[in-house]
Amino acid sequence: MSAASAAGWSITHVRHIALNCGAFDECLDYYAGPWGLERLSDSDDRTAMLRATGPEHHVLELHRSDSNSIRHLSLGLADDRAVDAAAMGLRSAGVTLLGEPAALHRPGGGYGFGIADPEGRIVELSACTDAVPAGPAQPTPVKIAHIVLNTADIESLSAWWCDVLGFRVSDWSERQMVFLRCNSDHHSIAFNRGEWASLNHVAYEVPSLDAFMSSIGRLKRAGHDVGWGPGRHGPGNNAFGYFVDPAGTVPEVTAEVQQVDEATWVPRTWPRTPELSDRWGTAGPPSAEMREYMAGTRDT
């Protein structure tokens, strides 16, 4: 039993990711332009909040910086009582809180607190964020589908995220990747074995396969060719198209993420073969250049 389940709380979903960005203005134009997010009016010349069409206030924060890094990951809890239970449970499990649960004074509001994972990533746990109206259905992102992180110690780190935060293993890709879920989506967080801790990519889900192909077309017309894809993964069964943003980080457009039945799901280990990494056979393996981008900038 994880520390989360023992204390009676659980993570519901990924809210947003905040990135320090070495090409702030160019990335703002990219994500608020052909990528399809909406820049919010409470952004300024150093920080930008970008919204998808789903219920989250924003899914991406960009912070002007000299270099790229993860500023924090934001994970959702059900309500303020779950936040308080998480703080108490994590403290009793020996996790150091970076602050007591409190109102979050930033665009989107909320109530929460932060911790650091074993590799120093800041993880925010929050609830009670500002409600926003759902946008109309269109071929643009609805939410963050998943975040993939590079790590030099995949076994220890994935065990911590499961034992402490309550994620469950959905599948392994040999011992190179592990896919973790917190709801019915096949994975919301995944870890890739690498040389250092860094961001591998952020996947944004669009509402349909047609929206997926339209998104690739929209980006291509704007001069941004797909770096890997289109294809369909084995683990997760999701359609994928990977790009490189102006800062050199990797966003993915995805659709049709596999849904997991908790009562019957049994994790598997997938061989890392071309026909299983891309079941359509349209994309092939990623190029050496894409692998270099996915290796990311070492997080400090």
Secondary structure, 3 states (H helix, E strand, C coil): CCHHHHHCCCCCEEEEEEEEECCHHHHHHHHCCCCCCEECCCCCCCEEEEECCCCCCCCEEEEECCCCEEEEEEEECCCHHHHHHHHHHHHHCCCCECCCCEECCCCCCCEEEEEECCCCCEEEEEECCCCCCCCCCCCCCCEEEEEEEEECCHHHHHHHHHHCCCCEEEEEECCCEEEEECCCECCCEEEEECCCCEEEEEEEECCCHHHHHHHHHHHHHCCCCCCEEEEECCCCCCEEEECCCCCCCCEEEEECCCECCCCCCCCEEECCCHHHHCCCCCCCCCCHHHHHHHHCCCCC
